[in-house]
Structure formats: structure tokens, C-alpha cells
Amino acid sequence: MSQSSVITPGLTLEEMALEAKPTHIPVNHNEGLGPVDDSEPDSWRYNPEVINSYYDGHFLQVVGRMINVAVPVLAFVFGLWWDKIRGKSPKNEIKRAVQLRELLTQLGPTYIKIGQALSTRPDLVPPLYLEELTRLQDQIPSFPNEVAYKFIEEELGYPPQQIYAEISAQPIAAASLGQVYKGRLKTGEKVAIKVQRPDLLRNITLDIYIMRRLAGWIQSNFKRLRSDLVSIIDELASRIFEEINYIQEGQNAEKFAELYGHLPEIYIPRIYWDYTGRRVLTMEWVDGTKLTNIKEIQAQGIDATHLVEVGVQCSLRQLLEHGFFHADPHPGNLLATPDGKLAYLDFGMMSSIKPYQRYGLIEAVVHLVNRDFDSLAEDYVKLDFLTPDTDLTPIIPAFADVFGNALGASVAELNFKSITDKMSAMMYEFPFKVPAYYALIIRSMVTLEGIAIGIDPNFKVLSKAYPYIAKRLLTDSSPELRNSLKDLLFKDGSFRWNRLENLLRNAKDSADYDFTRVLDQTTEFLFSERGDYIRESLVNEIVNSIDLFARRSWFNLTSNLREQAGLALQETPAEFRDSSKTTEHLKNIIGILQETRGFDPLTIAPTVTKLIFKPETQRMGQKIAEGIVQKTVARFIRHLVLEMDAPKAQKALPPALSAE
């Protein structure tokens, strides 16, 4: 909101009718409500200064609400204190968490939304309370039809009976911010009609004002508090204001459809703008089954587990490709359509993630796979979880404790929720500040995994996510991910063939992974200036591999001769045994490539021909030849010196040892 464009709390229905019309006329100045200009886009945006200015002059209204809130809150706090005095805090913690959930529901829409947001903040809320707050629902009694119909008329200019051919006699769903009717347009389309709850703006702004003042007082008097409570309140309030503006929700839905609607198994309903305003939203009705109703989905012949996998892949695209994601994917907002698609509903709560954060998350996954906990801790600084001056010394062992034992054969085998639970406990203990985007992402993934586990107890969300991560590492040309790929494949100058094999095996299962594209991007990068390090590393790896192959072949030849001569066999050196593993990896990689979509030897041949005549390839060949010659000469000289030194060493031995 701007100072000249104010959302006015405390409006009656008649005043709301005026507010709903584009006008520059001040509304009811006698009650000190301030000017309202609904034609301005910013008039429904959160502005704490405007809210403070209004409620600073409405002392009695503020005090009345504070009393209504304070009585149940103080009773809850007293219960916590009494538990502590009697030493029963651990025993009663679950009971108190349930009471908190019930208390927030009782206090109304603002506190329900605050509680739902806190359920994603492990830096603020203890783990047991987090678990209970995730169960917080905003199903509350509906408001009268005549009020809803009045809002429709105020927003759209006509009574609902003149706008819609049909409208349900009662709302089919009621939540803290509004309620939904099922209807049909006069043109025949089935629609869902969402109508905002009355007095919503007044109630929300009053609660936010009180909470913000209280947060400011706490920050001023408790210096040891590490979180900026006022900023957290502002962040949550901004999201609530976005949710109550149905025009914003409609725009979110259309942007979401533009970015992800092309995916073959994703469905996004259409918005009917002629029948939509700030407090009324008309969108396409989607026939479908809630994703949690597994039996009904399976009875329709739909693979529910596959739909969850579709949701995971879509979430990863939202998170790591475009950065615009659905921030409230609870089961009620995900439907299985009769034709087997996953439909997203309710676009009031959306969020964005910046490019550096997207790449940072992938880098963190790479460091997690590598068990590089020092770099992982640095990642959390870059991702704004920790301030740059944070002492990471005690945090690095904590990462190792959380992930060290959990990482088995593959990161993809991890149970996502168990890891996030451990992370939540760690973040509560150390000075982490969880960014909003991360908290919403975690909730999204945990929700999807929770639904899937109800179908298949062995479902692992990361096992479905890792192919996408592998594909991005292999195909994304950004410098950040090229560096991540280098970190993953090279260690101490040695190439890790097993990691490449694992990446290729996972990536080939990604829906839009194409070998030809990977080959083109890989060769382009390899022969660019940024690929200098990779080329140097490959030269060293090839030289070492050829040298090792030659020595192993010589060893095998001499071993066969010794065996035929009846002489004692020498033990095979460990490095020769390891080289056989490399050969096995190479065979596996060739097999994986042959199974990969788009692989065709006929298309590879021209690319190989081009590479052979590149100046960089010729320089690599020259370096490989030089490296092999240098190793051969160095080994010859070393053996010659050892043979010359052997008689001298023999002469220097005492007679008894010399005889031996």
C-alpha cells in the first residue's frame, strides 16, 4: 500500500460495497477510516506504516482485541510455566502442543495462518510443536449465503442469480479466509466460486498490528533473541495479504499455467476474469479425487504413486528451473483427475526463489553426496541460513552427525522427513534463520512424501528427485553447476568413474533427458575456456590409465610366464585390482549410454570426427603422448638406478645377512 492508497480496516458491508468499486472518493471519513482507492494496484498490499497509523488512533478497539487474545494465551503460558515448576515439561509437551494448535484455531484466521507458517520454521519452534502445527487446519463454520451473495454483487455488479446459471445452495468448503460454491456459467462451463469472509481485512490488520507491536517490545527487551520477530511478522503478513487478494491469486494461477501447464500430466484450472474481483474468484471446476483418497484413485485405474512422482518432478521444476512455486501443496490442493493427471488448486500462496538460491541448493546436494560437510556449512551461509560471521566450527560436526550415518549407498535412499526432522532439531539448537522459500519447499516435499508413503511405505522422495538433479548437473551450462559437476567427478586430481556412472544411470530416467543434447553441451563446454581444468584432468587421467594398463598387461604376461616355468607367483598389486574396477565402470557407462533416449552411434560419429580435428583435441593428444613418454622414461631410470644400487647394498650387508 502507498500512503495515498489505504486498505481500511473495520468496514461494514455498505462500506465494503463502496470499497469494491473503482473510486477516488474518501469512504466514511467521520469514522476515521481513511481514503480508499481500489483502482490503485497497491491498495491491497501490506503496509505496516498505514496499519500502525490507523490503529494508533483506535485505542479501545486494540485493547478489546488484546484482552480477547491475552486471556487464552496467558492461560496457555501459565500451563507451560506450571509444567516447568513441577518438572513435567517433557511429559506434557505433546499435550501442550495440541493445546497450542486448538488455541490458534480459536483465535481466528490470522492466528491460523501464523500457526501454519510457523509449522515450517524449525529455527523458531521446537520439533514436537512443529509436528502438531502441521496438523493445523483452517476449516471453520461458513458464513451466511446472503452475505456471500452480497459480496458477489458488490464485486461483479450483478446478483449471482444473474451472473451464474447455477450456484450451489450451500458452500461446498469453508476456510479461514473464504468459502467456495460450485456453479455453472450461462455459457455452460462448471466453475468454483470463491468468496471472501466478511470483516476479514479488519480482523487481520488488527491482529497484525498487535503482534507487530508485541514483537517490537520483545526484541527491545530480550537482546539474546537471535531472530528478527518484526521482520518475520511482516513476511507472514505480506503472504496473508496476497492470499486475500483474489485478483493476485488469479494472476498467480495464470503464471503457474504458463510455466508448468505444458507438462503432459499436470493440469491447472482456467480463471474466468469477467467473473473475478478482489473478493470473488471464479475459476474452472476440476472434477477429481483428493490425492489422499488412495482407494478411490486406484479404483479408477490410476497409479496414485506415479501421480506423486509427477508432483515431485513438478515441484523440482518450480524450485530449480523457474523459481516460481506453489507454496501450499497440501492434500486438499492436489487432485487426481479422471484422465490420470495431477491438478493443482488454490494459488493464493505462491513464492519465489532467486537464481543464486536455486543453484546453491543443487550445490548443497552435491556436497551432501560427497560428504563434504565443510562446504555444506558454507552453502548454508550462501543460502542465507547463517550470517557470514557465524562460527561454523560446531556446526560442521553437527552436519556430520545428521547426515553421516544417514547416507547409505545413495543419497536417493534417504527418508526425506526423517532427515528434515533431524535438521529441524539442529536448526533450533544453532543460530539458523530459515528463509521463507526453504521452509515452504520443505513442507511441499514432506507433504508429497507423506502422501506417497500412505501408498508405498518404501517410497523415498529423494529417489524420485535425484534423476532430475543428475540431469541438471549434466545438462545445465551455468558456471555454478559446471563447478558442482567438477566437484562431484574429480577428487584430488582423480576422476571418479563411479560418480559419472551413477549420474548417467539416474539422469536417463529423467523425463526430458536427451543424450544428443547432453553430448552437444558437454563437448561445447569441454572445449571452451571454462573447460581448461576438465581437459587437463582428463589428460592426466588418460595418461595414468594407459600407463596402468600397460603395467598391468606386463605384469599379467610375466605372471603367465612364471606360472608356466613353475616359479612362485607374485601377489597382484592393489592398484591393478582397482584398475579393473575402472574398466568395469567404463563397461557399465557404455551400457547405460546405449539404453539412453537419443543414443545413436550414427549421430555420434560426425561429432567424434569434428572433435578429432579440433586444435584442443590435438593438443590433448600431444600432452597424452608426452605424459606417457615421461612416465616410461622415469620408470626406466628408476629401475636402472635400483639395479645399480642393489650390488652395493648387498656388499654393505653383514656376512650372515649377505649369505641369506
VOGU-3710 file (C-alpha; in Angstrom, 3 decimals, decimal comma):
1> msqssvitpg> 0,000/0,000/0,000  1,071/3,567/-0,595  0,233/6,353/1,825  -2,410/7,631/-0,563  -3,894/4,219/-1,172  -5,009/2,542/2,010  -6,810/-0,683/2,880  -9,216/0,385/5,535  -9,941/-1,933/8,429  -13,322/-2,062/10,164
11> ltleemalea> -15,592/-1,736/7,119  -19,279/-2,551/7,181  -20,960/-4,319/4,252  -22,172/-0,985/2,908  -18,654/0,480/3,141  -17,222/-2,655/1,533  -19,604/-2,114/-1,360  -18,096/1,314/-1,886  -14,582/-0,063/-1,429  -15,211/-2,672/-4,116
21> kpthipvnhn> -15,861/-0,007/-6,772  -13,044/1,857/-8,515  -13,378/5,310/-6,991  -11,291/8,167/-5,643  -13,978/9,240/-3,145  -12,971/9,028/0,541  -15,057/6,479/2,399  -16,747/7,490/5,637  -14,211/9,964/6,990  -16,445/10,562/10,021
31> eglgpvddse> -15,313/7,194/11,426  -11,656/7,946/10,671  -11,372/5,100/8,203  -9,146/6,956/5,776  -9,294/7,220/1,949  -9,677/4,092/-0,184  -8,744/3,974/-3,862  -9,492/0,489/-5,112  -8,379/1,357/-8,619  -4,777/1,503/-7,423
41> pdswrynpev> -2,904/-1,840/-7,645  -1,114/-1,177/-4,336  -4,310/-0,544/-2,388  -4,433/-4,156/-1,208  -0,749/-4,586/-0,460  0,571/-4,963/3,062  1,849/-1,676/4,501  2,678/-1,776/8,235  3,067/2,024/8,452  -0,504/2,609/7,261
51> insyydghfl> -1,860/-0,056/9,632  0,087/1,431/12,549  -1,117/4,940/11,715  -4,746/3,813/11,729  -4,747/1,687/14,895  -2,642/4,134/16,900  -5,827/6,228/16,898  -8,191/3,376/17,840  -7,027/2,537/21,323  -10,250/0,971/22,627
61> qvvgrminva> -10,568/-1,341/19,633  -6,975/-2,517/20,135  -7,412/-3,058/23,874  -10,612/-5,051/23,373  -8,911/-7,432/20,941  -5,823/-7,693/23,164  -7,979/-8,836/26,069  -9,732/-11,427/23,894  -6,364/-12,779/22,801  -4,479/-12,372/26,062
71> vpvlafvfgl> -6,815/-14,406/28,277  -6,440/-17,759/26,435  -2,785/-17,082/25,614  -1,883/-16,336/29,245  -3,724/-19,479/30,316  -1,588/-21,468/27,879  1,634/-19,776/29,058  0,676/-20,431/32,681  0,275/-24,110/31,817  3,798/-24,182/30,382
81> wwdkirgksp> 5,182/-22,450/33,480  3,334/-24,814/35,807  4,713/-27,823/33,911  8,215/-26,450/34,357  7,746/-25,807/38,078  6,568/-29,408/38,619  9,237/-30,856/36,340  6,630/-32,204/33,919  7,547/-30,212/30,820  8,870/-33,177/28,786
91> kneikravql> 5,923/-35,368/29,820  3,291/-32,766/28,897  4,974/-31,364/25,774  2,709/-33,229/23,335  -0,372/-32,179/25,316  0,725/-28,521/25,250  1,438/-28,708/21,506  -2,144/-29,908/20,914  -3,435/-27,078/23,115  -1,456/-24,564/21,059
101> relltqlgpt> -2,997/-25,855/17,843  -6,502/-25,611/19,326  -5,748/-22,130/20,695  -4,662/-20,795/17,308  -7,801/-22,213/15,698  -9,924/-20,489/18,348  -8,222/-17,100/17,822  -9,261/-16,913/14,169  -7,921/-16,521/10,609  -4,758/-14,544/11,326
111> yikigqalst> -3,536/-16,899/14,008  -4,414/-19,965/11,937  -2,280/-18,630/9,099  0,506/-17,648/11,500  0,433/-21,147/13,003  0,580/-22,775/9,571  3,555/-20,599/8,693  5,307/-21,397/11,986  4,929/-25,098/11,220  7,671/-24,557/8,629
121> rpdlvpplyl> 10,069/-22,636/10,920  12,377/-25,036/12,782  14,536/-22,092/13,845  11,640/-20,709/15,922  9,578/-23,688/17,068  10,697/-26,875/18,916  10,356/-30,113/16,897  7,326/-31,528/18,772  5,376/-28,308/18,273  6,331/-28,285/14,580
131> eeltrlqdqi> 4,763/-31,715/14,182  1,497/-30,635/15,776  1,277/-27,334/13,899  1,449/-29,186/10,583  -1,970/-30,602/11,521  -3,435/-27,130/11,900  -6,495/-26,892/9,649  -8,458/-23,805/8,722  -11,856/-25,497/8,400  -14,238/-23,219/10,298
141> psfpnevayk> -18,005/-22,630/10,038  -19,309/-20,985/6,881  -20,865/-17,529/6,847  -24,440/-16,866/5,589  -25,260/-17,097/1,895  -26,847/-13,679/1,849  -23,504/-12,122/2,891  -21,625/-14,091/0,227  -24,202/-13,174/-2,422  -23,942/-9,524/-1,420
151> fieeelgypp> -20,172/-9,626/-1,909  -20,609/-11,186/-5,365  -22,987/-8,396/-6,335  -20,636/-5,714/-4,967  -17,615/-7,124/-6,787  -19,195/-8,148/-10,100  -22,034/-5,633/-10,379  -24,969/-8,093/-10,503  -26,602/-10,629/-8,148  -25,186/-14,153/-8,517
161> qqiyaeisaq> -28,500/-15,397/-9,966  -27,971/-13,072/-12,944  -24,294/-13,990/-13,389  -24,369/-17,768/-12,942  -26,758/-20,270/-14,485  -26,370/-22,372/-11,308  -24,876/-21,888/-7,853  -24,917/-24,433/-5,030  -27,431/-23,860/-2,219  -24,641/-24,122/0,365
171> piaaaslgqv> -20,857/-23,678/0,204  -19,003/-26,915/-0,513  -15,999/-25,797/1,577  -15,351/-23,104/4,190  -11,946/-21,954/5,388  -10,450/-19,137/7,425  -10,252/-16,682/4,515  -13,341/-17,562/2,500  -15,717/-20,213/1,240  -16,337/-21,948/-2,071
181> ykgrlktgek> -19,531/-22,592/-4,039  -19,973/-24,838/-7,055  -21,676/-23,187/-10,012  -22,165/-23,087/-13,733  -21,767/-20,148/-16,104  -24,528/-19,219/-18,528  -22,180/-20,431/-21,271  -22,237/-23,909/-19,708  -18,812/-24,181/-18,004  -18,705/-25,635/-14,491
191> vaikvqrpdl> -16,944/-23,281/-12,072  -15,764/-22,922/-8,480  -16,749/-19,593/-6,913  -14,593/-18,449/-4,010  -15,998/-15,648/-1,839  -14,040/-13,850/0,847  -15,086/-13,940/4,521  -16,693/-10,726/5,885  -14,676/-8,417/8,173  -11,566/-10,326/7,120
201> lrnitldiyi> -9,426/-7,284/6,421  -10,353/-5,594/9,716  -9,646/-8,725/11,738  -6,336/-9,427/10,038  -4,966/-5,884/10,207  -5,912/-5,553/13,882  -4,198/-8,828/14,802  -1,103/-7,945/12,788  -0,883/-4,560/14,473  -0,976/-6,136/17,929
211> mrrlagwiqs> 1,508/-8,905/17,079  3,900/-6,457/15,461  3,862/-4,136/18,477  4,410/-7,092/20,791  7,282/-8,408/18,629  8,947/-4,988/18,726  8,708/-4,889/22,522  10,184/-8,389/22,847  13,105/-7,542/20,566  13,858/-4,399/22,538
221> nfkrlrsdlv> 13,833/-6,167/25,905  15,321/-9,594/25,085  18,637/-8,887/23,400  19,663/-12,553/23,272  16,831/-13,328/20,853  18,524/-14,194/17,537  15,501/-13,898/15,216  14,080/-10,630/13,892  10,487/-11,140/15,025  9,190/-7,938/13,437
231> siidelasri> 10,559/-8,969/10,035  9,039/-12,418/10,454  5,626/-10,885/11,251  5,941/-8,604/8,207  6,846/-11,538/5,978  3,882/-13,594/7,165  1,525/-10,629/6,917  2,609/-9,962/3,333  1,711/-13,532/2,404  -1,677/-13,286/4,077
241> feeinyiqeg> -2,416/-10,051/2,186  -1,515/-11,781/-1,072  -3,903/-14,619/-0,218  -6,867/-12,340/0,419  -6,463/-10,556/-2,934  -8,210/-12,886/-5,383  -7,012/-10,882/-8,387  -3,471/-11,697/-7,306  -4,444/-15,355/-6,934  -5,858/-15,408/-10,464
251> qnaekfaely> -2,660/-13,884/-11,841  -0,638/-16,486/-9,908  -2,708/-19,283/-11,465  -2,120/-17,976/-14,977  1,619/-17,580/-14,418  1,771/-21,099/-12,973  -0,088/-22,427/-16,028  2,271/-20,580/-18,373  5,358/-22,117/-16,727  4,137/-25,643/-15,971
261> ghlpeiyipr> 0,858/-26,175/-17,822  2,691/-27,650/-20,809  3,784/-30,670/-18,753  1,703/-33,594/-20,070  0,493/-34,875/-16,673  -0,126/-31,521/-14,957  -3,475/-29,692/-15,056  -4,122/-26,077/-13,982  -7,698/-24,714/-13,993  -8,676/-21,679/-16,026
271> iywdytgrrv> -9,524/-18,300/-14,432  -12,697/-16,511/-15,636  -11,722/-12,857/-15,337  -15,155/-11,488/-16,269  -16,432/-13,044/-13,035  -13,471/-12,267/-10,751  -12,733/-9,366/-8,380  -10,627/-8,774/-5,291  -13,078/-10,650/-3,039  -14,633/-13,055/-5,566
281> ltmewvdgtk> -12,749/-15,565/-7,699  -14,357/-17,672/-10,405  -12,235/-20,485/-11,752  -12,770/-23,672/-13,723  -14,267/-26,520/-11,712  -11,962/-29,550/-11,703  -13,533/-32,967/-11,233  -11,089/-35,126/-9,355  -10,190/-37,084/-6,244  -8,021/-35,836/-3,400
291> ltnikeiqaq> -4,588/-37,355/-3,601  -5,013/-38,791/-0,108  -8,041/-40,853/-1,152  -5,875/-43,694/-2,415  -8,538/-46,398/-2,700  -10,827/-44,239/-4,825  -7,943/-43,220/-7,099  -6,847/-46,815/-7,581  -10,458/-47,877/-8,238  -10,353/-45,576/-11,281
301> gidathlvev> -7,307/-47,436/-12,588  -4,958/-44,555/-11,799  -1,475/-45,160/-10,395  -1,507/-42,890/-7,329  2,205/-43,382/-6,636  3,041/-42,247/-10,157  0,997/-39,071/-9,643  3,037/-38,315/-6,526  6,181/-38,791/-8,608  4,710/-36,336/-11,123
311> gvqcslrqll> 4,199/-33,894/-8,238  7,807/-34,329/-7,098  9,123/-33,662/-10,606  6,861/-30,620/-10,994  7,986/-29,285/-7,597  11,624/-29,644/-8,651  10,949/-27,695/-11,838  9,213/-24,996/-9,827  12,085/-24,862/-7,393  15,164/-25,256/-9,582
321> ehgffhadph> 14,182/-24,052/-13,069  11,815/-21,089/-12,888  11,869/-20,288/-9,169  8,105/-19,653/-9,003  6,444/-22,312/-6,911  3,196/-23,371/-5,273  3,756/-22,751/-1,569  0,730/-24,587/-0,200  0,551/-28,042/-1,836  -1,423/-29,725/0,964
331> pgnllatpdg> -3,557/-32,766/0,002  -6,698/-30,671/-0,475  -4,965/-28,645/-3,187  -3,857/-31,680/-5,215  -6,392/-33,714/-7,187  -6,162/-36,794/-9,368  -8,303/-36,110/-12,442  -10,297/-38,933/-14,100  -7,826/-38,977/-17,022  -4,877/-39,536/-14,665
341> klayldfgmm> -3,464/-36,021/-14,414  -2,352/-34,132/-11,305  -4,418/-30,954/-10,867  -3,181/-28,039/-8,739  -5,735/-25,843/-6,961  -5,615/-22,696/-4,828  -2,896/-20,311/-5,969  -3,225/-17,778/-3,167  0,084/-18,699/-1,551  2,947/-18,670/-4,045
351> ssikpyqryg> 6,611/-17,906/-3,530  9,780/-17,256/-5,495  13,382/-18,349/-5,208  16,276/-16,405/-6,719  18,757/-17,926/-9,199  21,677/-17,955/-6,732  19,464/-19,804/-4,251  18,413/-22,343/-6,895  21,994/-23,111/-7,821  23,027/-23,051/-4,166
361> lieavvhlvn> 20,559/-25,807/-3,330  21,941/-28,048/-6,089  25,488/-27,355/-4,901  24,413/-28,308/-1,388  23,096/-31,634/-2,723  26,474/-32,257/-4,400  28,363/-31,520/-1,190  25,946/-33,760/0,685  26,628/-36,620/-1,740  30,368/-36,017/-1,343
371> rdfdslaedy> 30,047/-35,857/2,466  31,860/-32,554/2,212  30,355/-31,056/5,366  32,757/-28,086/5,468  31,491/-26,934/2,060  27,923/-27,793/3,072  28,194/-25,417/6,010  29,479/-22,707/3,634  26,488/-23,407/1,379  24,140/-22,586/4,227
381> vkldfltpdt> 25,887/-19,230/4,612  25,467/-18,511/0,882  21,810/-19,557/1,090  21,174/-17,028/3,910  20,573/-19,600/6,668  23,614/-18,357/8,571  25,253/-14,949/8,702  28,773/-14,632/7,245  30,252/-14,050/10,716  28,779/-17,294/12,145
391> dltpiipafa> 31,322/-19,639/13,727  30,921/-22,824/11,673  33,245/-24,901/13,881  30,491/-26,513/15,989  28,040/-26,676/13,069  30,198/-28,842/10,769  30,267/-31,812/13,218  26,503/-31,381/13,659  26,042/-31,807/9,886  28,226/-34,890/10,002
401> dvfgnalgas> 26,108/-36,245/12,850  22,834/-35,612/10,991  23,929/-36,870/7,583  26,955/-39,048/8,215  25,107/-42,154/9,372  22,066/-41,499/7,194  23,954/-41,560/3,910  24,000/-45,168/2,916  24,583/-46,482/-0,571  22,951/-43,441/-2,133
411> vaelnfksit> 21,507/-40,107/-1,101  18,397/-41,122/-3,040  17,637/-43,770/-0,412  17,124/-41,218/2,353  13,773/-40,748/4,008  13,184/-37,041/3,437  11,072/-36,432/6,518  13,451/-38,184/8,916  16,316/-36,043/7,642  14,306/-32,814/7,844
421> dkmsammyef> 13,240/-33,696/11,385  16,889/-34,056/12,403  17,729/-30,849/10,577  14,899/-29,064/12,382  16,305/-30,095/15,770  19,767/-28,896/14,724  18,474/-25,578/13,373  16,655/-24,930/16,634  19,893/-25,521/18,554  22,213/-23,403/16,392
431> pfkvpayyal> 21,796/-19,805/15,121  19,984/-20,686/11,887  17,442/-18,332/10,327  15,316/-20,327/7,917  14,444/-18,384/4,727  10,763/-18,458/3,830  11,358/-20,137/0,464  13,193/-23,053/2,092  10,518/-23,614/4,713  7,809/-23,710/2,060
441> iirsmvtleg> 9,823/-26,080/-0,129  10,391/-28,487/2,743  6,675/-28,500/3,527  5,906/-29,216/-0,124  8,281/-32,186/-0,320  7,292/-33,610/3,075  3,619/-33,401/2,063  4,252/-35,289/-1,178  6,361/-37,935/0,541  3,729/-38,323/3,272
451> iaigidpnfk> 1,011/-38,960/0,679  3,210/-41,467/-1,160  4,185/-43,362/1,998  0,474/-43,946/2,569  0,550/-45,901/-0,705  4,042/-47,382/-0,577  5,851/-47,402/2,809  9,186/-47,699/0,988  8,666/-44,575/-1,137  11,613/-42,160/-0,973
461> vlskaypyia> 11,044/-38,708/-2,370  14,774/-38,187/-2,967  14,967/-41,333/-5,074  12,477/-39,651/-7,420  14,184/-36,265/-7,199  17,760/-37,376/-7,805  17,294/-38,182/-11,543  16,248/-34,571/-12,060  19,260/-33,292/-10,087  21,539/-35,588/-12,135
471> krlltdsspe> 20,001/-34,327/-15,382  20,530/-30,696/-14,353  24,160/-31,348/-13,433  24,813/-32,961/-16,807  22,862/-30,528/-18,998  22,877/-27,097/-17,311  25,534/-24,831/-18,807  25,623/-22,342/-15,913  29,088/-21,799/-14,350  27,717/-22,673/-10,896
481> lrnslkdllf> 26,513/-26,128/-11,912  29,564/-26,806/-14,079  31,677/-26,225/-10,974  29,383/-28,522/-8,998  29,785/-31,223/-11,648  33,557/-30,823/-11,485  33,499/-31,126/-7,682  31,390/-34,248/-7,978  33,507/-36,018/-10,589  37,029/-35,030/-9,554
491> kdgsfrwnrl> 38,782/-35,517/-6,239  42,482/-34,829/-5,651  43,035/-34,824/-9,420  41,496/-38,260/-9,837  38,403/-38,900/-11,929  35,630/-40,777/-10,119  34,105/-43,040/-12,734  31,611/-44,468/-10,245  30,075/-40,991/-9,777  29,734/-40,474/-13,520
501> enllrnakds> 28,134/-43,899/-13,852  25,660/-43,060/-11,075  24,817/-39,673/-12,638  24,215/-41,154/-16,085  22,125/-44,002/-14,676  19,888/-41,575/-12,758  19,700/-38,909/-15,447  18,487/-41,298/-18,146  15,316/-41,826/-16,080  14,500/-38,105/-16,161
511> adydftrvld> 11,539/-37,389/-18,451  13,157/-34,772/-20,726  16,735/-36,061/-20,677  18,152/-36,458/-24,178  21,572/-37,898/-24,958  22,147/-35,766/-28,080  21,596/-32,580/-26,098  23,936/-33,750/-23,346  26,619/-34,669/-25,902  26,387/-31,262/-27,608
521> qtteflfser> 26,526/-29,318/-24,340  29,322/-31,457/-22,924  31,565/-31,060/-25,975  30,812/-27,336/-26,163  31,794/-26,876/-22,522  34,785/-29,249/-22,679  36,416/-27,276/-25,496  35,638/-23,833/-24,097  37,918/-21,750/-21,863  35,898/-22,861/-18,844
531> gdyireslvn> 36,731/-26,475/-19,711  40,518/-25,999/-19,309  40,579/-27,699/-15,928  38,489/-30,630/-17,169  40,762/-31,106/-20,198  43,883/-31,046/-18,025  42,311/-33,504/-15,610  41,260/-35,789/-18,470  44,784/-35,731/-19,902  46,218/-36,802/-16,536
541> eivnsidlfa> 43,511/-39,445/-16,152  44,136/-40,875/-19,634  47,920/-40,900/-19,116  47,556/-42,662/-15,792  45,042/-45,141/-17,232  47,252/-46,033/-20,227  50,301/-46,350/-18,012  48,410/-48,526/-15,559  47,010/-50,652/-18,374  50,498/-51,191/-19,832
551> rrswfnltsn> 51,988/-52,134/-16,464  49,116/-54,451/-15,673  49,446/-56,119/-19,071  53,215/-56,585/-18,474  52,509/-57,975/-15,007  49,940/-60,421/-16,406  52,398/-61,506/-19,126  55,266/-62,119/-16,682  52,892/-63,858/-14,256  51,846/-66,272/-17,027
561> lreqaglalq> 55,483/-66,959/-17,908  56,386/-67,574/-14,254  53,423/-69,898/-13,920  54,487/-71,889/-16,990  58,043/-72,041/-15,634  56,788/-73,328/-12,285  58,031/-70,280/-10,385  56,252/-68,690/-7,418  53,564/-66,189/-8,442  53,686/-62,593/-7,273
571> etpaefrdss> 50,733/-61,023/-5,450  48,678/-58,736/-7,664  49,279/-55,099/-6,591  46,220/-53,270/-5,207  46,389/-50,573/-7,924  45,931/-53,255/-10,606  42,853/-54,577/-8,840  41,425/-51,043/-8,628  42,025/-50,508/-12,334  39,814/-53,473/-13,088
581> kttehlknii> 37,034/-51,639/-11,241  37,551/-48,662/-13,558  37,227/-50,967/-16,552  34,004/-52,311/-15,089  32,678/-48,758/-14,652  33,517/-47,942/-18,265  31,664/-51,026/-19,473  28,661/-50,034/-17,340  28,747/-46,466/-18,688  28,735/-47,720/-22,278
591> gilqetrgfd> 25,753/-49,951/-21,437  23,909/-47,011/-19,826  24,542/-44,790/-22,856  23,179/-47,460/-25,172  19,953/-47,524/-23,118  19,654/-43,727/-23,063  16,971/-41,997/-25,108  18,523/-40,334/-28,176  21,656/-42,509/-28,277  22,560/-43,408/-31,853
601> pltiaptvtk> 26,089/-44,392/-32,955  25,410/-42,899/-36,387  24,809/-39,448/-34,864  27,872/-39,733/-32,616  30,292/-40,464/-35,470  30,154/-36,932/-37,016  30,654/-35,371/-33,573  33,697/-37,559/-32,904  35,117/-36,653/-36,324  34,758/-32,938/-35,568
611> lifkpetqrm> 36,404/-33,373/-32,176  39,415/-35,166/-33,646  40,287/-32,176/-35,829  39,830/-29,565/-33,088  43,098/-27,838/-32,059  42,307/-28,556/-28,397  41,988/-32,284/-29,154  45,346/-32,323/-30,933  46,980/-30,505/-28,028  45,431/-33,024/-25,632
621> gqkiaegivq> 46,821/-35,864/-27,768  50,272/-34,301/-27,712  50,158/-33,902/-23,925  48,979/-37,503/-23,529  51,888/-38,752/-25,646  54,351/-36,594/-23,707  52,944/-37,787/-20,410  53,250/-41,462/-21,385  56,847/-40,982/-22,584  57,774/-39,122/-19,391
631> ktvarfirhl> 56,343/-41,873/-17,199  58,079/-44,582/-19,251  61,469/-42,829/-19,122  61,115/-42,055/-15,420  60,283/-45,681/-14,650  63,202/-46,948/-16,776  65,655/-44,654/-14,989  64,274/-45,595/-11,574  64,676/-49,345/-12,314  68,179/-48,751/-13,698
641> vlemdapkaq> 69,229/-46,878/-10,567  67,751/-49,578/-8,310  69,630/-52,315/-10,209  72,895/-50,377/-9,931  72,356/-49,799/-6,199  71,470/-53,451/-5,466  75,106/-54,874/-5,515  76,282/-52,016/-3,330  73,564/-52,697/-0,814  74,403/-56,401/-0,912
651> kalppalsae> 78,090/-55,694/-0,193  77,192/-53,458/2,718  75,293/-56,221/4,481  76,981/-58,282/7,271  78,255/-61,711/6,095  75,439/-63,590/7,800  72,736/-61,454/6,135  74,598/-61,435/2,836  74,540/-65,221/2,790  70,816/-65,181/3,175
//
